[in-house]
Amino acid sequence: MIRSFLIGLVAGSRAMTPLAAVSDAAHRGALPGAGEAPAWLCHPAVAAATKALAAGELLGDKLHAAPDRTVPAGIAARIVSGGLAGAALAPRRHAILGGVLGATAAVGAAYVTFHLRMLAMRRYGQAQTGVIEDALTVGAAQAVLLAPRSVADRSGRLLLG
């Protein structure tokens, strides 16, 4: 369930990146853990469309006319993306909880990352901070999908799974 929460955090920064990453992994049959994506998320057209939307979001974010991620439409997109990606990464019997975790994390992270971006933009400008945020977001989405299924400490307690 940690993956559902973490992918939601990624959605707080970029709405479409998590859904594109999860859809692409599902399409390739590489969805980690016990995640069982719905058939429509695995479809090649969905994988291609979500990647195109994610690329458009990455490019559009650098424009001065780009809306803040905290406007209602931006929050709604993050709720949907974080929820769908979170549900797909959860075991099927916990898909609803995974979706709630992903959506909730996305909303919280949207406000935190917005604040951090505004601070960084004052010093470095919009395009530079956007490129760095893009790299961190894409990298984080990939890290969530590529992380080992579980990591146990020496006592055998599960730390990630």
Secondary structure, DSSP 8 states (H G I E B T S, - for coil): -HHHHHHHHHHHH-SHHHHHHHHHHHHTT---TTB---HHHHSHHHHHHHHHHHHHHHHHTTSTT---TTSHHHHHHHHHHHHHHHHHHSBGGGHHHHHHHHHHHHHHHHHHHHHHHHHHHHHH-HHHHHHHHHHHHHHHHHHHHHS-S-EE-TT--EEE-
